[in-house]
Amino acid sequence: MTFETVRDGRNDYPPCGAVQLTLDARYGAPMIRTFMEEAVRRADRQWQSATEEMTLVCFEGGRGQLLAEAVVIGAR
């Protein structure tokens, strides 16, 4: 599931913290993995169950704000 929308000809994403609050309420606190990918700082949030892993993909956008790009769910 992606959060990208296009407004006035530019890509727009919601704040990572706002999306995380919704997921925290249901799944608890995530593990946070920070790293650089092609000169962009990432700070993905991960929740795990016995059989699945859910990742909230977050990246640093303009003005240093963390933005939510997508939620990815896969098998462990």
LOTI-927769 format. One record per residue: residue number from 1; residue in three letters; z, y negated, x negated of N, C-alpha, C, CB in turn. Coordinates in steps of 0.2 Angstrom, whole numbers. Last residue first. Glycine has a CB too. Layout:
<pts>
PT   torba   numar      nz      ny      nx     caz     cay     cax      cz      cy      cx     cbz     cby     cbx
PT     NUM     ALA       Z       Y       X       Z       Y       X       Z       Y       X       Z       Y       X
...
</pts>
This chain:
<pts>
PT   torba   numar      nz      ny      nx     caz     cay     cax      cz      cy      cx     cbz     cby     cbx
PT      76     ARG      36      70     -38      39      70     -44      38      76     -48      47      70     -43
PT      75     ALA      22      62     -30      27      68     -31      30      67     -37      23      74     -30
PT      74     GLY      23      44     -25      20      50     -27      25      56     -28      16      49     -34
PT      73     ILE      19      28     -19      23      34     -18      19      40     -21      25      35     -11
PT      72     VAL      19      11     -23      15      18     -24      20      23     -23      12      18     -31
PT      71     VAL      16      -5     -17      21       1     -17      17       7     -18      25       1     -10
PT      70     ALA      11     -20     -26      10     -14     -22      16      -9     -22       4     -10     -24
PT      69     GLU      15     -33     -31       8     -31     -30       7     -25     -25       5     -29     -37
PT      68     ALA      26     -46     -30      25     -39     -28      17     -37     -27      29     -37     -22
PT      67     LEU      31     -56     -43      27     -55     -37      26     -48     -36      20     -59     -37
PT      66     LEU      42     -67     -51      40     -60     -51      37     -59     -44      46     -55     -52
PT      65     GLN      37     -83     -59      40     -79     -53      37     -72     -53      38     -83     -46
PT      64     GLY      32     -91     -69      37     -86     -71      40     -82     -65      42     -89     -74
PT      63     ARG      21     -99     -65      28    -102     -65      34     -97     -66      30    -105     -58
PT      62     GLY      12     -85     -59      12     -92     -61      19     -94     -60       8     -96     -57
PT      61     GLY      19     -69     -61      14     -73     -59      15     -80     -62      13     -74     -51
PT      60     GLU      23     -54     -67      25     -61     -67      19     -65     -66      28     -62     -74
PT      59     PHE      24     -40     -55      21     -43     -61      23     -51     -61      14     -42     -61
PT      58     CYS      28     -24     -48      29     -31     -49      27     -34     -55      37     -33     -48
PT      57     VAL      28     -11     -38      24     -14     -44      25     -21     -43      17     -11     -44
PT      56     LEU      39       0     -33      37      -6     -31      34     -10     -38      43     -11     -28
PT      55     THR      37      17     -31      37      12     -36      35       6     -33      33      13     -42
PT      54     MET      45      33     -28      42      27     -25      43      21     -30      45      25     -18
PT      53     GLU      44      50     -29      45      44     -33      42      38     -30      44      44     -40
PT      52     GLU      50      65     -23      46      60     -23      48      54     -27      44      57     -16
PT      51     THR      60      75     -23      53      77     -23      48      72     -24      51      81     -17
PT      50     ALA      73      70     -23      72      76     -26      64      78     -27      75      82     -23
PT      49     SER      68      53     -26      72      58     -22      71      64     -26      69      58     -15
PT      48     GLN      70      36     -33      68      43     -34      72      48     -29      69      46     -41
PT      47     TRP      62      21     -36      67      25     -32      65      32     -32      68      22     -25
PT      46     GLN      59       7     -46      58      14     -45      64      17     -41      56      18     -51
PT      45     ARG      50      -8     -50      56      -5     -47      55       2     -45      59      -9     -41
PT      44     ASP      43     -16     -64      43     -12     -58      50      -9     -56      38      -6     -60
PT      43     ALA      39     -29     -71      46     -27     -69      46     -22     -63      50     -33     -69
PT      42     ARG      28     -35     -83      29     -31     -77      36     -30     -77      25     -25     -77
PT      41     ARG      19     -48     -90      25     -45     -90      26     -42     -83      31     -50     -91
PT      40     VAL       3     -46     -98       6     -48     -91      13     -45     -91       2     -47     -85
PT      39     ALA      -4     -42    -108      -2     -48    -109       2     -51    -102      -7     -53    -111
PT      38     GLU      -7     -28    -104     -12     -33    -105     -10     -40    -105     -18     -31    -100
PT      37     GLU       9     -27     -99       3     -23     -98      -3     -29     -99       3     -20     -91
PT      36     MET      26     -24    -105      20     -29    -105      14     -24    -104      19     -33    -112
PT      35     PHE      40     -20     -95      36     -19    -100      30     -24     -99      33     -12    -100
PT      34     THR      55     -13     -86      51     -19     -88      46     -17     -94      56     -25     -90
PT      33     ARG      61      -5     -73      57      -4     -79      53     -10     -81      52       2     -78
PT      32     ILE      75      -2     -64      70      -7     -66      67      -6     -72      73     -14     -65
PT      31     MET      80       9     -51      79       8     -58      74       3     -59      78      15     -62
PT      30     PRO      87       1     -36      82       5     -40      83       5     -47      75       2     -38
PT      29     ALA      99       4     -23      97       0     -29      92       4     -33     103      -2     -33
PT      28     GLY      94      10      -7      98       9     -12      95       5     -18     102      15     -15
PT      27     TYR      85      12       3      85      17      -2      90      16      -7      78      18      -5
PT      26     ARG      86       1      13      85       8      15      86      14      10      78       9      17
PT      25     ALA      89     -10       6      93      -9      12      92      -1      14      91     -13      17
PT      24     ASP      79     -10      -4      86      -8      -6      90      -6       0      89     -15      -9
PT      23     LEU      68     -14       4      68      -7       1      75      -5      -1      63      -6      -5
PT      22     THR      71     -27       6      70     -23      12      70     -15       9      63     -24      14
PT      21     LEU      72     -32      -7      78     -32      -3      77     -27       3      79     -39       0
PT      20     GLN      59     -31     -12      64     -26     -15      70     -26     -10      66     -28     -22
PT      19     VAL      53     -41      -6      51     -35      -4      56     -30      -6      44     -33      -7
PT      18     ALA      60     -52     -12      60     -51      -5      58     -44      -3      55     -57      -2
PT      17     GLY      57     -50     -26      63     -50     -23      64     -49     -16      67     -56     -25
PT      16     CYS      43     -53     -27      45     -46     -28      52     -45     -25      45     -44     -35
PT      15     PRO      35     -63     -15      40     -62     -20      42     -55     -21      45     -67     -19
PT      14     PRO      18     -58     -11      24     -60      -9      29     -60     -15      27     -56      -3
PT      13     TYR       2     -66     -17       7     -60     -17      14     -62     -14       7     -56     -24
PT      12     ASP     -15     -70     -16      -8     -72     -15      -4     -66     -14      -8     -76      -9
PT      11     ASN     -30     -76     -23     -26     -71     -22     -19     -73     -21     -26     -65     -27
PT      10     ARG     -40     -89     -15     -36     -86     -21     -32     -81     -19     -32     -92     -24
PT       9     GLY     -47     -94      -4     -51     -92     -10     -47     -90     -16     -55     -97     -12
PT       8     ASP     -36     -97       5     -40    -102       2     -44    -100      -4     -35    -108       0
PT       7     ARG     -30     -81       1     -29     -88       5     -32     -93       1     -21     -89       6
PT       6     VAL     -29     -64       2     -33     -70       0     -32     -76       4     -41     -68      -1
PT       5     THR     -16     -53      -3     -20     -57       2     -24     -62      -1     -15     -59       8
PT       4     GLU      -8     -39      -8     -13     -44     -10     -16     -47      -4     -18     -42     -15
PT       3     PHE       0     -28      -7       2     -34      -4      -3     -40      -5       9     -36      -6
PT       2     THR      -5     -11      -3      -5     -17      -7      -3     -23      -3     -12     -18     -10
PT       1     MET       0       6      -4       0       0       0       0      -6      -4       6       0       5
</pts>
